[in-house]
Amino acid sequence: MSYEEKLNALGLELPEAPKPVATYVPAVKAGNLLFLSGVLPMRNGQLAVVGKLGREVSLADGVEAAKLAMLNALAIAKQELGSLDRITRVVKVVGHVASAEGFTDQPQVLNGASDLLVAIFGEAGRHARVATGAAELPRRAAVEIEVILAVS
């Protein structure tokens, strides 16, 4: 089963790959690594989850924001590679969570993205990770994710 078929079996589909909002490219391939720029939780060209975890955004909504940001990241990877099947390993995920003072559940928020990767890629989806709190993120996004993928 291809990774895209696996996505469909999970009842998910990739959104249209988001366009950069400033002076950068969405991804850079260096050798067998694909480095993705920071990706926000976009839906139909709009930010789907804005605000800070622990204030305007619930933990459950933060988990969904991380999952949505990862779906957008995978859409960028597919755009760059032609197929998700060229991904041989998820190497690292860095997640930034807009956090109100005292909010410390960043790892649980990022599990929305990490659990999705394991569901799609199995063992190859297990990755190194950083989950950090941020005072502010671009456009008031609740979550921003960057990803490094090994590719064929």
C-alpha positions in Angstrom: 0.0 0.0 0.0 1.4 3.4 -1.0 1.7 6.1 1.6 -1.0 8.1 -0.2 -3.3 5.0 -0.1 -2.5 4.8 3.6 -3.6 8.4 4.1 -6.9 7.7 2.3 -7.4 4.6 4.5 -7.0 6.8 7.5 -9.8 9.0 6.1 -7.4 11.9 5.3 -6.4 13.7 2.2 -3.5 16.2 1.5 -4.5 19.8 1.2 -3.1 22.0 -1.6 0.5 22.8 -0.7 0.6 26.2 1.0 2.5 29.0 -0.8 5.4 30.8 1.0 4.3 34.1 2.7 7.7 35.7 2.6 11.1 35.4 1.0 11.9 31.7 1.3 11.2 28.4 -0.5 9.0 25.7 1.0 11.6 23.0 0.7 15.3 22.5 0.0 16.7 19.1 -1.1 20.3 18.5 -0.1 21.7 15.0 -1.0 19.1 12.5 0.3 17.5 15.0 2.7 14.5 17.2 2.2 14.3 20.2 4.6 10.9 21.7 4.9 10.4 25.3 6.0 8.1 26.1 8.9 4.5 25.0 8.1 1.4 26.4 9.7 -2.0 24.7 10.2 -3.7 25.9 6.9 -7.1 24.9 5.6 -8.3 26.3 2.2 -5.6 28.9 2.2 -6.5 30.2 5.7 -5.0 29.7 9.1 -7.3 27.1 10.8 -6.1 27.5 14.4 -4.9 30.9 15.8 -4.1 31.9 19.4 -2.1 30.6 22.3 -2.3 27.2 23.9 -3.4 27.5 27.5 -5.4 30.6 26.7 -7.5 30.8 23.5 -6.7 27.3 22.2 -7.5 24.0 23.9 -5.1 21.1 24.1 -7.3 19.1 21.8 -7.4 21.9 19.2 -3.6 22.3 19.5 -3.2 18.5 18.7 -5.5 19.0 15.7 -3.5 22.1 14.6 -0.2 20.0 14.7 -1.9 17.3 12.7 -3.1 19.8 10.1 0.3 21.5 9.9 1.9 18.1 9.2 -0.7 17.3 6.5 0.4 20.6 4.9 4.0 19.7 5.3 3.4 16.4 3.6 1.6 18.2 0.8 4.8 20.3 0.3 6.9 17.1 0.3 4.6 15.6 -2.4 4.8 18.7 -4.5 8.6 18.6 -4.3 9.1 14.9 -4.7 6.2 13.9 -6.9 5.1 11.1 -4.5 5.2 10.5 -0.8 6.6 7.1 -1.6 10.0 8.7 -2.1 10.1 9.3 1.6 12.4 6.7 3.2 12.5 8.0 6.7 11.1 10.9 8.8 14.4 12.2 10.4 13.3 15.1 12.6 10.4 17.2 13.5 10.7 20.6 15.2 7.5 22.0 16.6 6.8 25.5 17.9 3.7 26.0 20.0 2.3 29.4 20.7 2.1 29.2 24.5 0.5 31.3 27.2 2.6 31.7 30.3 2.6 28.5 32.3 1.6 26.2 29.4 3.9 23.2 29.4 2.1 20.6 27.3 4.0 21.3 24.1 5.0 17.6 23.7 1.4 16.5 23.8 0.4 19.1 21.2 3.2 17.9 18.9 2.0 14.3 19.3 -0.8 15.3 16.8 1.9 15.5 14.1 4.1 12.6 15.4 1.2 10.1 15.8 0.1 11.0 12.2 3.6 10.3 10.8 3.8 6.9 12.6 0.3 6.0 11.3 1.3 6.7 7.7 4.9 5.6 7.6 5.1 3.0 10.4 8.6 2.6 11.9 10.0 4.9 9.2 7.8 7.6 10.7 9.4 7.5 14.1 11.6 10.6 14.4 13.8 12.8 16.6 11.8 15.8 17.8 11.9 19.1 19.5 8.7 20.6 21.0 9.1 24.1 22.2 6.9 26.9 23.4 6.9 30.3 21.6 5.7 33.7 22.7 4.4 34.5 19.2 4.2 32.7 15.9 3.7 34.1 12.4 0.2 35.3 11.7 -0.9 34.3 15.2 -0.7 30.6 14.3 -1.1 28.2 17.2 1.5 25.8 15.8 4.4 25.8 13.4 6.2 22.7 12.3 9.4 22.1 10.4 10.4 18.7 9.1 13.5 16.9 7.8 12.9 13.8 5.6 15.3 11.3 4.1 14.2 10.7 0.5 15.2 8.4 -2.4 
